[in-house]
Structure formats: structure tokens, C-alpha cells
Amino acid sequence: MKYQLDKSKIDDIPCVALYRPNKDHYSPSVIACFIVSDDWGKQALLELKEKAEADILVGLQTDDHKYESLDIVEGVIRCQPDEVNDVIELLDVRSASTMIGIDVADVISLFECGNSFQFVQASATGESEFHMIKTATYKLIGLLTNAHNTKGALVGMQSVQSLPLESMTYVTEAVEELLYGDKASIYYSSSSTDELNTFGLKAIYAEE
């Protein structure tokens, strides 16, 4: 494992946190996220990692600019400005269901698959749970077409109640068939939502 996770911190501090620049104090987290901008210089990022006692730094890039300081971070996730909170929720696997068995170490392992990542998401509404799962999965697969040769991905499932094993299997088989699961490291998580009659899928994948 390239990034050495301090196991003693796993139960003591938050899994992930989003930080803003120019703060006197940063509360600790395992994964320190920040929105990529010119306000974050190389020195500021090094201080962030030290003050937050973070194992890795992850930038969330919401524009197309190139930033010189990004070579010191473990990963950069491209997303839309209104998707920042969705990315944080997906990375925060500690709040996800333990049924799938993912943990913080798995998320850190994902960032060993590359440095540049893309975030995508899809959702469906309706009365039939299976119909929603089928529709959202179809939408997500369409968004993942460019990722078929990825080395790693994290896929999160979100529903009002815990998903039965058959539903999870439907999603995982569809994703792995597209992403050539035997060649890619694919991690899954599940979490709850208070939106009735809604099923959502979120994914982060390593770009080539």
C-alpha cells in the first residue's frame, strides 16, 4: 500500500473533511479534501496536510484550469461545482452501510490507481424499487463508458432502506462487466437517503 494509513486514527477522527484556505486551525481527518484554486499554493497544502494530520490530500477540481501545486496531492477528482458535497458523501465510507465491508483503507487504496479521477452520478425515481435500480444503473453505465479501461473505481448506492443482496448484485455485475472487473480495483458502498421513491448511484473512477 503506497499511502501508509495510521490505523490508530481510523476510529478517532472523521474519515473525510472539506477544508477552506487561510484558516488558523484545521480539525483532523484521514482524507483532507480541498477545492482546487489559486488560493491553495504548494506551501498551504503542505501545511493543511500537517495540521489536519491527514494521510492523503485530495483536490476537487470544478474548472478546467491547470494548477502547478497539484503534483503534491494524492488525487484530483473532477466534478461540477454543485457536486462537491456529493463527492464528500461518497468518500465518507464510515457513514455508509457496513454490509459491503468497505473502509477508509479501501478509499485510500483507490488513489493508488492514478492521480486524476472523474466523478459521475445518476438517479431514478418511481414506485418500483427494481425499476429504479435498473434505470439508475443504465444511466450510470452510460456515464462510465469512457472509463471502461480504468484501473480503479468507487461506486456508491443510495436508497431509502437497505438494499437486498439481489439489487446490489445487479448493480455490481453491470459495473464490472463494463469496467472489466478482473483488471480494475472496484470498491462499493451503500448509504441511506431521506428522499422517498429515489435510488441514486455515485461513482469516482481513475482516468487514463
Rosetta blueprint (number, residue, H / E / L):
1 M L
2 K L
3 Y L
4 Q L
5 L L
6 D L
7 K H
8 S H
9 K H
10 I L
11 D L
12 D L
13 I L
14 P L
15 C L
16 V E
17 A E
18 L E
19 Y E
20 R L
21 P L
22 N L
23 K L
24 D L
25 H L
26 Y L
27 S L
28 P L
29 S L
30 V L
31 I E
32 A E
33 C E
34 F E
35 I E
36 V L
37 S L
38 D L
39 D L
40 W L
41 G L
42 K H
43 Q H
44 A H
45 L H
46 L H
47 E H
48 L H
49 K H
50 E H
51 K H
52 A L
53 E L
54 A L
55 D L
56 I E
57 L E
58 V E
59 G E
60 L E
61 Q E
62 T L
63 D L
64 D L
65 H L
66 K L
67 Y L
68 E H
69 S H
70 L H
71 D H
72 I H
73 V L
74 E L
75 G E
76 V E
77 I E
78 R E
79 C L
80 Q L
81 P H
82 D H
83 E H
84 V H
85 N H
86 D H
87 V H
88 I H
89 E H
90 L H
91 L H
92 D L
93 V H
94 R H
95 S H
96 A L
97 S L
98 T L
99 M L
100 I L
101 G L
102 I L
103 D L
104 V H
105 A H
106 D H
107 V H
108 I H
109 S H
110 L H
111 F L
112 E L
113 C L
114 G L
115 N L
116 S E
117 F E
118 Q E
119 F E
120 V E
121 Q E
122 A E
123 S E
124 A E
125 T E
126 G L
127 E L
128 S L
129 E H
130 F H
131 H H
132 M H
133 I H
134 K H
135 T H
136 A H
137 T H
138 Y H
139 K H
140 L H
141 I H
142 G H
143 L H
144 L L
145 T H
146 N H
147 A H
148 H L
149 N L
150 T L
151 K L
152 G E
153 A E
154 L E
155 V E
156 G E
157 M E
158 Q E
159 S E
160 V L
161 Q L
162 S L
163 L L
164 P L
165 L H
166 E H
167 S H
168 M H
169 T H
170 Y H
171 V H
172 T H
173 E H
174 A H
175 V H
176 E H
177 E H
178 L H
179 L H
180 Y L
181 G L
182 D L
183 K L
184 A L
185 S E
186 I E
187 Y E
188 Y E
189 S E
190 S E
191 S E
192 S E
193 T L
194 D L
195 E L
196 L L
197 N L
198 T E
199 F E
200 G E
201 L E
202 K E
203 A E
204 I E
205 Y E
206 A E
207 E L
208 E L
